[in-house]
Every structure is written in structure tokens, then in C-alpha cells.
Amino acid sequence: IGRLGSYDWEIATDTNRWSDELFRIYGTEPQSFNPSYERFMAFVHPEDRDAVMAVHREALASPAPYFMEERIIRPDGEVRILSTAGEVVTDAAGQPVRMVGVCMDVTDQRRAEAASTEAAQRFQSLLDSSPDAVLVVDHSGTILQVNGEVMASFGYQADEIIGTPVDNR
């Protein structure tokens, strides 16, 4: 339901138990292979492998929860972005024995965020290209954005005017 996959990697035996949902996130049939560490790393995007291994090394050296985003490449070639949270489980002597965690596909969210950022940048470029002073205000009259002409014409810096009511100016 939550589209959240889980994993439990026993370090000594390189036995990794993935939930059915984690197999689906990786674009494979549930329980279709043994997801060893090597097999897992084969999914990780080549540009992200060093960073993923560094997070794992750090977590194993000083067992603490870890969080990361990594890209994977599914068997069909599709690149997906995953958000992973995990922790190292130690034995009575404090030695790492397992890594457990959860993983969620955040590709659609990251794409939407990137599209929103791009749209905001295009809008600001449009404002900045206007030869007239332009204020963008919300429904209550609070200034949200200004262009350079506002600053040049009225002598305000953007951080002095953004967030203030337009009727105070």
C-alpha cells in the first residue's frame, strides 16, 4: 500500500532478504533472485556507487542510522531515484551483523520538484526581462516576488520588500 520496500542483509553470509515490494521497486519479479550485496550494487547507477558504498562503510564503522538517495537502473534500462533509510544491527560485542532498512521510489517526486524549480526559474527570467517594475503579490497583498526594476525604481533590495504587505510601500 505504501510502496515501501524493506531489506535485511546478513553481512557474514551475504544473505539479503528483500520484501516483494522492494523487488518491484527494482523492476524485478518478487523473490526472483538472491539479492546479494554485489547484485544490489549492480543495480546502483555507476555514478552513485562510490557514494552508496561510502554511506555503507560509514554506517558499519560507527553503527548509526543512515539515509541516502541513490539512482538505480532497472533491468529495462529505466533510471529511478530511491530514498533509503537503514541502520546497522550489532551483536553483543558491538560488531555489525546486519543492515536493515526501508526504501521508497521517489522518482516522480524528484521529477515534479525539478519541473517546479524550472518553471519558477522561467517565471523569474520573464519578470527580470520586463522593462517595467513588477510585483507579484498573493491574495492577501503580501509581496512574493519582485524584479530588478522594482529595486531600481523604488530603492528597495528584494529581501527588504518580499514578505511585506504591498499597501505598506
Secondary structure, DSSP 8 states (H G I E B T S, - for coil): ---EEEEEEETTTTEEEE-HHHHHHTTS-TTSS---HHHHHHHB-TTTHHHHHHHHHHHHHS---EEEEEEEE-TTS-EEEEEEEEEEEE-TTS-EEEEEEEEEE-HHHHHHHHHHHHHHHHHHHHHHH-SS--EEE-TT-BEEEE-HHHHHHH---HHHHTTSBGGG-
